[in-house]
Amino acid sequence: MERIRYLALLGRDTEALDEGFKLLPHTSDRRELLLVLAQINQRQYRWHEAAVLHEKALRTVRTPEEEAYVRHHIGRRLFDEARFRAAADEFQWAADLYRVADQPELAEDNRQAMRHALQVHGAERGAGRSAFDLS
């Protein structure tokens, strides 16, 4: 797994993806590997591929804390896609799950991410309206 992270850090994404998918059936930490592979796809603007990997990672969760961790990653992808409202929803979901899991610091981090996503969403909508307001 570390080799895949290093390859990705070095910008050798094709190698990282190839090795990651080969390792996937044999790893004990399937969720983390799926999230790493999703992040590599995300950096290449391959949103659909990243989303599919995130959904697979969601199927591995067993606890609210594990689900919150995956939801946070989904929120980051949605934010990168400029889907700010959807990102805010995922960050809120992650915050609620972290709160239930008694992880108040992580819950607050996700609430802050949610507020930021909503702020960007609002600014984007405001700019869009004024740009088309001809009256």
C-alpha positions as a printed Julia matrix, in Angstrom:
135×3 Matrix{Float64}:
   0.0    0.0     0.0
   2.8    2.42    0.85
   4.42   1.8    -2.54
   1.18   2.8    -4.23
   1.04   6.01   -2.2
   4.65   6.83   -3.07
   4.08   6.17   -6.77
   1.1    8.5    -6.67
   3.11  11.17   -4.84
   5.76  10.91   -7.53
   3.11  11.47  -10.2
   3.38   7.93  -11.52
  -0.38   7.51  -11.44
  -0.65   4.8   -14.1
   1.78   2.58  -12.2
   0.06   3.34   -8.91
  -3.34   2.4   -10.34
  -2.01  -0.77  -11.97
  -0.31  -1.95   -8.79
  -3.25  -0.89   -6.64
  -5.79  -2.87   -8.63
  -3.48  -5.9    -8.57
  -3.16  -5.61   -4.79
  -6.89  -5.05   -4.18
  -7.94  -8.73   -3.98
  -5.11  -9.5    -1.54
  -5.09  -6.56    0.85
  -6.36  -6.63    4.4
  -7.18  -2.89    4.21
  -9.44  -2.86    1.18
 -11.21   0.35    2.2
  -8.04   2.41    2.46
  -6.71   1.11   -0.84
 -10.02   1.92   -2.55
  -9.82   5.46   -1.17
  -6.23   5.87   -2.38
  -7.2    4.63   -5.85
 -10.18   6.99   -5.84
  -7.94   9.89   -4.95
  -5.57   9.09   -7.82
  -8.54   9.07  -10.23
  -9.81  12.26   -8.69
  -6.51  14.05   -9.35
  -6.9   13.07  -13.0
 -10.47  14.46  -13.11
 -11.87  10.97  -13.56
 -14.88  11.71  -11.4
 -16.96   8.69  -12.35
 -14.14   6.23  -11.65
 -13.46   7.89   -8.3
 -17.16   7.77   -7.41
 -17.36   4.05   -8.21
 -14.38   3.39   -5.94
 -15.94   5.5    -3.18
 -19.14   3.46   -3.42
 -17.12   0.25   -3.13
 -15.36   1.69   -0.08
 -18.74   2.47    1.48
 -19.69  -1.2     1.17
 -16.76  -2.13    3.45
 -17.78  -0.03    6.46
 -18.9   -1.61    9.69
 -18.99   1.32   12.11
 -20.22   4.92   12.05
 -16.61   6.11   12.32
 -15.56   4.1     9.26
 -18.53   5.42    7.3
 -17.73   8.98    8.36
 -14.18   8.57    7.06
 -15.44   7.46    3.64
 -18.14  10.17    3.57
 -15.44  12.78    4.23
 -13.5   11.51    1.19
 -16.67  11.64   -0.9
 -17.22  15.22    0.24
 -13.71  16.15   -0.84
 -14.3   14.65   -4.29
 -17.59  16.48   -4.69
 -15.95  19.74   -3.64
 -13.2   19.19   -6.22
 -15.92  18.58   -8.82
 -17.4   21.98   -7.89
 -20.52  20.23   -6.6
 -20.43  22.34   -3.46
 -23.96  21.74   -2.2
 -23.57  17.95   -2.48
 -20.15  18.2    -0.81
 -21.7   20.11    2.09
 -24.27  17.34    2.51
 -21.55  14.67    2.68
 -19.5   16.7     5.18
 -22.61  17.13    7.34
 -23.27  13.4     7.18
 -19.67  12.69    8.16
 -19.91  15.19   11.02
 -23.05  13.5    12.34
 -21.45  10.06   12.12
 -18.29  11.26   13.88
 -20.45  12.81   16.61
 -22.22   9.46   17.11
 -18.8    7.75   17.17
 -17.71  10.15   19.95
 -15.08  11.85   17.78
 -15.88  15.53   18.47
 -12.73  16.95   16.84
 -13.38  15.1    13.58
 -17.04  16.08   13.76
 -16.04  19.74   14.06
 -13.54  19.44   11.19
 -16.36  18.17    8.97
 -18.76  20.88   10.15
 -16.14  23.45    9.15
 -15.73  21.78    5.76
 -19.52  21.82    5.39
 -19.7   25.53    6.21
 -16.94  26.28    3.73
 -18.66  24.27    0.98
 -21.93  26.12    1.68
 -20.13  29.44    1.6
 -18.56  28.66   -1.78
 -21.9   27.36   -3.04
 -23.61  30.57   -1.97
 -20.93  32.77   -3.51
 -21.1   30.82   -6.75
 -24.88  31.13   -6.9
 -24.71  34.81   -6.06
 -22.17  35.47   -8.79
 -24.21  33.45  -11.26
 -27.37  35.42  -10.55
 -25.71  38.83  -10.8
 -23.97  37.85  -14.03
 -27.32  37.12  -15.67
 -29.34  39.86  -14.02
 -30.05  42.3   -16.84
 -32.6   44.47  -15.05
